[in-house]
Amino acid sequence: MKDLSRRIRNIPDFPKKGILFRDITPLLQDSESFREAVHILSDKYRNEEIDLVVSAEARGFILGACLAYKLGVGFVPVRKPGKLPYEVEKATYELEYGEDALEMHRDAVREGDRVLVFDDLLATGGTARAICQLVEKPGGKVAGICFLIELTSLKGREKIKDYPVFSLIKY
């Protein structure tokens, strides 16, 4: 396995002072690394009877959609408020540097759907927890939560400890 962490670029003080941003664009630009990341993630969940992959914008869409495609399942986008054109459910959450909200179409997840939640980064766990709330409100079941990157020092797993969690790269 290629060391995918070598393809993550560190950008200090983004989006604000004191934050070390983990930029995944070099990984996405490298065809071998991109392919390997999608391959590893899809292999992990190939036998989990997943119905949908649900991902938050914007970077989560990139690998989340690829993951859904490889698993042969549907993809559900979760977006910032006001970006989806149909009736939505909303969940608020705290970031490592503030507060935000996410929305999902009300009819995107049905009762009994087994959902894989994907995001590019696990930091404080707020985003993933909000997505799980959106999935579970209509009766969906979170079959797992996976991330490309986990920042272990921020202890985001504590907010999502009731779910199976997998991270490909840990810092």
Order of alpha helices (4+ residues) and beta strands (2+ residues): beta-beta-alpha-alpha-beta-alpha-beta-beta-beta-beta-alpha-beta-beta
